[in-house]
Amino acid sequence: MTLSEAERRVVRELAADGASNREIAARLFVSLSTVKFHMVGAMEKVGVRTRTALALWWIRRGQYDDG
């Protein structure tokens, strides 16, 4: 499954320390709605329904430290 660069950035922040959407938005200098958009897109692409499942998907694939 290929995530866009924006989706990868958002998921990386989520997986790093369980950051909230608001925290991710502040860290990446984007709007809250942008984070939500990319989070939902990533969840749909990998076939999960929760943020926790998405973070676990990311970590299990060894992408935790991905650039």
N, CA, C and O atoms as a GROMACS GRO file, in nm:
protein
  268
    1MET      N    1   0.085  -0.118   0.000
    1MET     CA    2   0.000   0.000   0.000
    1MET      C    3   0.089   0.123   0.000
    1MET      O    4   0.180   0.134   0.082
    2THR      N    5   0.063   0.215  -0.090
    2THR     CA    6   0.145   0.334  -0.102
    2THR      C    7   0.070   0.456  -0.048
    2THR      O    8  -0.038   0.492  -0.096
    3LEU      N    9   0.128   0.517   0.052
    3LEU     CA   10   0.072   0.640   0.107
    3LEU      C   11   0.140   0.758   0.040
    3LEU      O   12   0.256   0.750  -0.001
    4SER      N   13   0.066   0.868   0.029
    4SER     CA   14   0.126   0.989  -0.024
    4SER      C   15   0.227   1.043   0.077
    4SER      O   16   0.227   1.002   0.194
    5GLU      N   17   0.312   1.133   0.033
    5GLU     CA   18   0.410   1.193   0.124
    5GLU      C   19   0.340   1.262   0.241
    5GLU      O   20   0.385   1.252   0.355
    6ALA      N   21   0.231   1.333   0.214
    6ALA     CA   22   0.158   1.402   0.321
    6ALA      C   23   0.099   1.302   0.419
    6ALA      O   24   0.102   1.324   0.540
    7GLU      N   25   0.044   1.191   0.369
    7GLU     CA   26  -0.010   1.088   0.457
    7GLU      C   27   0.100   1.027   0.542
    7GLU      O   28   0.080   1.003   0.661
    8ARG      N   29   0.216   1.003   0.483
    8ARG     CA   30   0.329   0.947   0.559
    8ARG      C   31   0.371   1.041   0.671
    8ARG      O   32   0.398   0.996   0.782
    9ARG      N   33   0.378   1.170   0.642
    9ARG     CA   34   0.418   1.266   0.747
    9ARG      C   35   0.320   1.262   0.863
    9ARG      O   36   0.361   1.262   0.979
   10VAL      N   37   0.191   1.260   0.832
   10VAL     CA   38   0.088   1.260   0.937
   10VAL      C   39   0.095   1.131   1.018
   10VAL      O   40   0.093   1.134   1.141
   11VAL      N   41   0.104   1.017   0.951
   11VAL     CA   42   0.108   0.888   1.021
   11VAL      C   43   0.235   0.875   1.102
   11VAL      O   44   0.233   0.820   1.212
   12ARG      N   45   0.345   0.925   1.050
   12ARG     CA   46   0.473   0.921   1.124
   12ARG      C   47   0.460   0.994   1.257
   12ARG      O   48   0.507   0.945   1.360
   13GLU      N   49   0.397   1.110   1.256
   13GLU     CA   50   0.377   1.187   1.380
   13GLU      C   51   0.285   1.112   1.476
   13GLU      O   52   0.308   1.112   1.597
   14LEU      N   53   0.182   1.049   1.423
   14LEU     CA   54   0.090   0.972   1.506
   14LEU      C   55   0.165   0.855   1.570
   14LEU      O   56   0.153   0.833   1.691
   15ALA      N   57   0.241   0.782   1.491
   15ALA     CA   58   0.311   0.662   1.540
   15ALA      C   59   0.423   0.698   1.637
   15ALA      O   60   0.455   0.620   1.727
   16ALA      N   61   0.483   0.814   1.619
   16ALA     CA   62   0.598   0.852   1.701
   16ALA      C   63   0.562   0.861   1.849
   16ALA      O   64   0.637   0.812   1.934
   17ASP      N   65   0.448   0.922   1.880
   17ASP     CA   66   0.413   0.934   2.022
   17ASP      C   67   0.263   0.950   2.046
   17ASP      O   68   0.222   1.001   2.151
   18GLY      N   69   0.184   0.907   1.951
   18GLY     CA   70   0.039   0.912   1.969
   18GLY      C   71  -0.016   1.054   1.969
   18GLY      O   72  -0.115   1.082   2.037
   19ALA      N   73   0.047   1.142   1.895
   19ALA     CA   74   0.005   1.282   1.892
   19ALA      C   75  -0.139   1.295   1.846
   19ALA      O   76  -0.186   1.219   1.761
   20SER      N   77  -0.209   1.392   1.902
   20SER     CA   78  -0.346   1.421   1.860
   20SER      C   79  -0.342   1.490   1.723
   20SER      O   80  -0.238   1.538   1.680
   21ASN      N   81  -0.456   1.494   1.657
   21ASN     CA   82  -0.462   1.563   1.528
   21ASN      C   83  -0.420   1.709   1.543
   21ASN      O   84  -0.350   1.763   1.457
   22ARG      N   85  -0.461   1.772   1.650
   22ARG     CA   86  -0.425   1.912   1.674
   22ARG      C   87  -0.273   1.927   1.692
   22ARG      O   88  -0.214   2.021   1.640
   23GLU      N   89  -0.212   1.836   1.765
   23GLU     CA   90  -0.066   1.839   1.785
   23GLU      C   91   0.007   1.816   1.653
   23GLU      O   92   0.106   1.882   1.624
   24ILE      N   93  -0.043   1.722   1.574
   24ILE     CA   94   0.018   1.694   1.444
   24ILE      C   95   0.010   1.817   1.355
   24ILE      O   96   0.107   1.852   1.288
   25ALA      N   97  -0.105   1.882   1.354
   25ALA     CA   98  -0.123   2.003   1.273
   25ALA      C   99  -0.022   2.110   1.313
   25ALA      O  100   0.038   2.175   1.227
   26ALA      N  101  -0.004   2.129   1.442
   26ALA     CA  102   0.091   2.231   1.490
   26ALA      C  103   0.234   2.195   1.451
   26ALA      O  104   0.311   2.281   1.409
   27ARG      N  105   0.270   2.069   1.465
   27ARG     CA  106   0.406   2.025   1.433
   27ARG      C  107   0.438   2.037   1.284
   27ARG      O  108   0.550   2.072   1.246
   28LEU      N  109   0.337   2.009   1.201
   28LEU     CA  110   0.360   2.010   1.056
   28LEU      C  111   0.322   2.143   0.992
   28LEU      O  112   0.337   2.160   0.871
   29PHE      N  113   0.273   2.237   1.071
   29PHE     CA  114   0.234   2.369   1.022
   29PHE      C  115   0.127   2.360   0.914
   29PHE      O  116   0.135   2.425   0.809
   30VAL      N  117   0.026   2.277   0.942
   30VAL     CA  118  -0.089   2.263   0.852
   30VAL      C  119  -0.216   2.278   0.935
   30VAL      O  120  -0.210   2.280   1.058
   31SER      N  121  -0.330   2.287   0.868
   31SER     CA  122  -0.456   2.300   0.940
   31SER      C  123  -0.501   2.167   0.997
   31SER      O  124  -0.458   2.060   0.953
   32LEU      N  125  -0.588   2.175   1.095
   32LEU     CA  126  -0.646   2.056   1.155
   32LEU      C  127  -0.724   1.976   1.050
   32LEU      O  128  -0.717   1.853   1.048
   33SER      N  129  -0.796   2.044   0.963
   33SER     CA  130  -0.872   1.974   0.859
   33SER      C  131  -0.779   1.902   0.760
   33SER      O  132  -0.815   1.797   0.707
   34THR      N  133  -0.662   1.958   0.735
   34THR     CA  134  -0.564   1.891   0.648
   34THR      C  135  -0.516   1.761   0.712
   34THR      O  136  -0.505   1.659   0.644
   35VAL      N  137  -0.489   1.766   0.841
   35VAL     CA  138  -0.446   1.644   0.912
   35VAL      C  139  -0.556   1.539   0.905
   35VAL      O  140  -0.530   1.423   0.874
   36LYS      N  141  -0.680   1.580   0.933
   36LYS     CA  142  -0.792   1.486   0.929
   36LYS      C  143  -0.806   1.425   0.790
   36LYS      O  144  -0.830   1.305   0.777
   37PHE      N  145  -0.793   1.506   0.688
   37PHE     CA  146  -0.804   1.459   0.549
   37PHE      C  147  -0.700   1.350   0.520
   37PHE      O  148  -0.734   1.245   0.466
   38HIS      N  149  -0.577   1.376   0.556
   38HIS     CA  150  -0.470   1.280   0.530
   38HIS      C  151  -0.480   1.157   0.620
   38HIS      O  152  -0.446   1.046   0.577
   39MET      N  153  -0.526   1.175   0.742
   39MET     CA  154  -0.544   1.062   0.833
   39MET      C  155  -0.649   0.966   0.778
   39MET      O  156  -0.628   0.845   0.774
   40VAL      N  157  -0.762   1.021   0.735
   40VAL     CA  158  -0.870   0.938   0.679
   40VAL      C  159  -0.823   0.869   0.552
   40VAL      O  160  -0.851   0.751   0.531
   41GLY      N  161  -0.752   0.941   0.467
   41GLY     CA  162  -0.700   0.882   0.344
   41GLY      C  163  -0.608   0.765   0.372
   41GLY      O  164  -0.616   0.661   0.306
   42ALA      N  165  -0.518   0.782   0.469
   42ALA     CA  166  -0.425   0.676   0.505
   42ALA      C  167  -0.500   0.556   0.563
   42ALA      O  168  -0.469   0.442   0.530
   43MET      N  169  -0.598   0.582   0.648
   43MET     CA  170  -0.675   0.474   0.708
   43MET      C  171  -0.750   0.394   0.601
   43MET      O  172  -0.756   0.271   0.608
   44GLU      N  173  -0.807   0.462   0.505
   44GLU     CA  174  -0.879   0.394   0.397
   44GLU      C  175  -0.783   0.310   0.313
   44GLU      O  176  -0.815   0.197   0.278
   45LYS      N  177  -0.667   0.365   0.281
   45LYS     CA  178  -0.570   0.293   0.198
   45LYS      C  179  -0.521   0.165   0.262
   45LYS      O  180  -0.502   0.064   0.194
   46VAL      N  181  -0.499   0.167   0.393
   46VAL     CA  182  -0.445   0.048   0.459
   46VAL      C  183  -0.554  -0.041   0.518
   46VAL      O  184  -0.525  -0.150   0.567
   47GLY      N  185  -0.677   0.005   0.514
   47GLY     CA  186  -0.788  -0.078   0.557
   47GLY      C  187  -0.806  -0.091   0.707
   47GLY      O  188  -0.838  -0.198   0.758
   48VAL      N  189  -0.784   0.019   0.777
   48VAL     CA  190  -0.806   0.020   0.922
   48VAL      C  191  -0.910   0.126   0.956
   48VAL      O  192  -0.938   0.216   0.877
   49ARG      N  193  -0.967   0.113   1.076
   49ARG     CA  194  -1.074   0.203   1.117
   49ARG      C  195  -1.037   0.299   1.229
   49ARG      O  196  -1.111   0.394   1.256
   50THR      N  197  -0.924   0.275   1.293
   50THR     CA  198  -0.887   0.359   1.407
   50THR      C  199  -0.745   0.414   1.392
   50THR      O  200  -0.663   0.360   1.318
   51ARG      N  201  -0.721   0.522   1.464
   51ARG     CA  202  -0.588   0.582   1.465
   51ARG      C  203  -0.486   0.486   1.525
   51ARG      O  204  -0.372   0.479   1.479
   52THR      N  205  -0.527   0.414   1.627
   52THR     CA  206  -0.437   0.317   1.691
   52THR      C  207  -0.396   0.209   1.592
   52THR      O  208  -0.279   0.174   1.584
   53ALA      N  209  -0.493   0.157   1.518
   53ALA     CA  210  -0.463   0.053   1.420
   53ALA      C  211  -0.370   0.107   1.312
   53ALA      O  212  -0.283   0.035   1.264
   54LEU      N  213  -0.388   0.233   1.274
   54LEU     CA  214  -0.302   0.294   1.173
   54LEU      C  215  -0.159   0.306   1.225
   54LEU      O  216  -0.063   0.275   1.154
   55ALA      N  217  -0.144   0.351   1.349
   55ALA     CA  218  -0.011   0.363   1.409
   55ALA      C  219   0.056   0.226   1.418
   55ALA      O  220   0.175   0.213   1.389
   56LEU      N  221  -0.018   0.124   1.457
   56LEU     CA  222   0.038  -0.012   1.465
   56LEU      C  223   0.077  -0.063   1.327
   56LEU      O  224   0.180  -0.128   1.313
   57TRP      N  225  -0.003  -0.035   1.227
   57TRP     CA  226   0.028  -0.074   1.090
   57TRP      C  227   0.163  -0.014   1.050
   57TRP      O  228   0.248  -0.082   0.993
   58TRP      N  229   0.181   0.113   1.079
   58TRP     CA  230   0.304   0.184   1.045
   58TRP      C  231   0.425   0.123   1.115
   58TRP      O  232   0.527   0.096   1.052
   59ILE      N  233   0.412   0.103   1.244
   59ILE     CA  234   0.523   0.050   1.324
   59ILE      C  235   0.558  -0.092   1.283
   59ILE      O  236   0.676  -0.126   1.270
   60ARG      N  237   0.459  -0.174   1.262
   60ARG     CA  238   0.483  -0.314   1.224
   60ARG      C  239   0.554  -0.327   1.091
   60ARG      O  240   0.621  -0.428   1.066
   61ARG      N  241   0.542  -0.229   1.006
   61ARG     CA  242   0.610  -0.234   0.877
   61ARG      C  243   0.749  -0.172   0.882
   61ARG      O  244   0.813  -0.152   0.779
   62GLY      N  245   0.794  -0.141   1.003
   62GLY     CA  246   0.929  -0.088   1.020
   62GLY      C  247   0.947   0.051   0.965
   62GLY      O  248   1.058   0.093   0.934
   63GLN      N  249   0.838   0.124   0.954
   63GLN     CA  250   0.846   0.259   0.898
   63GLN      C  251   0.853   0.365   1.006
   63GLN      O  252   0.848   0.484   0.977
   64TYR      N  253   0.865   0.322   1.130
   64TYR     CA  254   0.864   0.415   1.242
   64TYR      C  255   0.967   0.527   1.226
   64TYR      O  256   0.938   0.643   1.255
   65ASP      N  257   1.085   0.493   1.181
   65ASP     CA  258   1.192   0.592   1.165
   65ASP      C  259   1.207   0.639   1.022
   65ASP      O  260   1.312   0.693   0.986
   66ASP      N  261   1.107   0.619   0.940
   66ASP     CA  262   1.111   0.656   0.799
   66ASP      C  263   1.123   0.806   0.782
   66ASP      O  264   1.025   0.878   0.799
   67GLY      N  265   1.242   0.853   0.748
   67GLY     CA  266   1.274   0.990   0.716
   67GLY      C  267   1.193   1.092   0.774
   67GLY      O  268   1.215   1.210   0.750
   0.00000   0.00000   0.00000
